[in-house]
Amino acid sequence: MLNNILNEYKVLVNGVQVHYGVGAFDNMDINMFRGLRWFVVTSRGGSMEKYGWIAKLAEIAERVGAWLEVCKCVSTNPTVEQADEAYENAKRFKATVVIGLGGGSSIDVAKAVAAALASHATPSKLYRGEASIKGSLPIVAIPSTHGSGSEVDRFAVLSDSKTKSKAAIVSTKIRPTYAVLDPRITATLPPRLSGATVVDALSHALESFVARNANPVSRCYAREAIHLIAKGISELMKSGWGELRVRAYFLNAAMLAGAAIDISRTTLVHALEHPISYYHPEIHHGIGLAALLPAWLDYVESVVPELIREIIEPLQKVVGGQSPSQTVKNAIKILVGETITLEKLGVSEDEYKLIAEDAMRYLKALVLNNPRLPKNIDEIVDLLRKASSE
């Protein structure tokens, strides 16, 4: 029951069996893991090990007689080289299931590895279109963040220096088999990073709601995601990040927003953020989106004013704001502690044309999914300029 946002529930979302709630990790359905050789993909940072979640998973594996191998090989903006390294390790291990334990990056790499193992091709070849996805090993997604929604979608985002791009492997075959969403795991995140991941979910919900490919189902997911983000922010303002209910609201929201973009995809915001964090891998994806979202809302509002008003309203009631862009700025300031701009992030005006050209070069599908279509590169550059200052 959502009367208690911490309670466990199970539901099928986009074909993914989702098990949510405090205690979901302890009560996982081991039958969903398929086989006894569990290959775990997690981040290089080591938070899942530090806070005992890998040890807990190892205990479960030992209890059922499974072998566990852990690959701590993923960075904030994962590369095809990291995915290839994980693939080689999983292949040598003869994995029967691939588990993504961590943020969206870990889950995305796990998805790429699972597809590569079933397709007998490296993740880099799948990413570049040099080989086709023939299938996937079972994928278990256990998110430690409340942002990407990768646990219920068909995307695996990677960066590639060969093609100078950051984009997604896209296939319904890489939707996870099973997703375990336990709010306790997200408590490992420090406050600013916690907020940055929520901005990703916020962007997914906003973009999905107004996307050209949106439909009533995707909008239903996006609408509920925004309501939950608003509730989470309201609770955050009263209780802080130490209150587990805050993270529970955001974790539900991230999953629903992920389900929304699985249907509708994202828009110009993500088409611009991916090149930004490709050239600046130190920029967290959610922080990059935080710089772009207010300017993007101003850009699209005149084309879809009623939709923007509808999706912003729950947030506006909590954080105020005379305009949609100001409402989102207010929300971002609460979530990450400051207003974010491209200038603050060290993205110079000299880069804007390249970023805009890259969006058109390899993410044109997202640009064309935007409710307002840019007339030319200069129009996109102008949007980036508006995102450079407060």
VENVENGI-V118959 format. One record per pair of residues at least 24 apart in sequence whose ideal C-beta (glycine too) atoms are under 7 Angstrom apart, sorted by the first residue. I is the first residue (numbers start at 1). J is the second residue. Records with the same first field share a line. If there is no record, write none. Layout:
# VENVENGI-V118959
I->J, J
This chain:
# VENVENGI-V118959
5->245, 248, 249, 252
6->183, 244, 245, 248
13->152, 255, 259
14->152, 175, 259, 262
15->175
16->151, 152, 175, 176, 179
17->177, 178
18->152, 179, 181, 255
19->180
20->181, 252
21->182
22->182, 183, 184
23->182
24->180, 181, 182
25->56, 180, 182, 185
28->60, 180
30->60, 64
32->140, 177, 178
33->97, 140
34->96, 97, 138
35->96, 97
36->65, 66, 67, 96
37->67, 93, 94, 95, 96
38->66, 67, 68, 97, 99
39->69, 71, 90, 93, 95, 98, 99
40->68, 69, 70, 71, 99, 101
41->71, 73, 74, 86, 98, 99, 100, 106, 109, 110, 113
42->70, 72, 74, 101, 102, 106
43->72, 74, 102, 103, 105, 106
44->72, 73, 74, 75
46->72
47->144, 188
48->101, 102, 144
51->188
53->101, 185
54->101
57->101
69->93
74->102, 105, 106, 109
75->105
76->105, 281, 284
77->159, 166, 277, 281
78->105, 108, 109, 158, 159
79->158, 159, 160
80->123, 124, 127, 158, 160
82->109
83->109, 112, 113, 123, 124, 158
84->122, 123, 124
86->113
87->113, 116, 117, 122, 123
90->117
91->117
95->137
96->137
97->137, 138, 140
98->137, 139
99->140, 142
100->139, 141, 142
101->142
102->144
103->143, 144, 145, 148
104->145, 147, 148, 150
107->141, 143, 148, 150, 151
108->150, 156, 157, 158
110->139
111->139, 156, 174
112->156, 158, 169
114->139, 174
115->169, 171, 173, 174
124->160
126->169
127->158, 160, 169
128->160, 163
133->171, 173
135->173
136->173, 174
138->177
139->174, 176, 177
140->176, 177, 178, 180
141->176, 179
142->180, 185
143->181
144->185, 186, 188
145->186, 189, 197
146->186, 197, 198, 201, 247, 250, 251, 253, 254
147->197, 198, 200, 201, 254, 286
148->200, 254, 258
149->201, 204, 254, 255, 257, 258, 259, 261
150->258
151->176, 179, 181, 255, 258
152->179, 255, 258, 259, 262
153->258, 261, 262
154->262
159->278, 281
165->278, 362
166->274, 275, 277, 278
167->274, 362, 363
181->251, 255
183->244, 247, 248, 251
184->244
186->247, 251
187->244, 247
191->241
192->336, 337
194->241
195->335, 336
196->284, 286, 287, 336
197->286
198->229, 250, 335
199->286, 289, 290, 332, 335, 336
200->285, 286, 289
201->225, 229, 250, 253, 254, 257
202->229, 331
203->269, 289, 293
204->257, 258, 260, 261, 266
205->229, 257, 260
206->311
207->266, 267, 269, 270
208->257, 260, 261, 264
209->307, 311
210->300, 304, 307, 308, 371
211->264, 265, 267, 369
212->369, 371
213->264, 265, 369
214->264
215->263
217->263
218->260, 263, 264
221->256, 257, 259, 260
222->257, 260, 311
223->311
224->256
225->253, 256, 257, 260
226->311, 314, 315
227->314
228->252, 253
229->253, 315
230->314, 315, 317, 318
233->318, 319, 331, 334
234->318
236->334
237->334
265->366, 369
266->366
267->366, 369, 370
268->296, 366, 367, 370
269->293, 296
270->366
271->359, 363, 366, 367
272->355, 359, 384
274->363
275->355, 358, 359
276->347, 355
279->351
280->345, 346, 347
283->345
287->336, 340, 345
290->332, 336, 340
291->340, 341, 342, 345, 387
292->387
293->328
294->325, 328, 329
295->383, 386, 387
296->383
297->324, 325, 328
298->325, 386
299->372, 383
300->370, 371, 372
303->371, 372
304->371
339->390
341->387, 388, 389, 390
342->384, 387, 388
343->388, 389
349->385, 388
352->381, 384, 385
353->377, 381
355->384
356->380, 381, 384
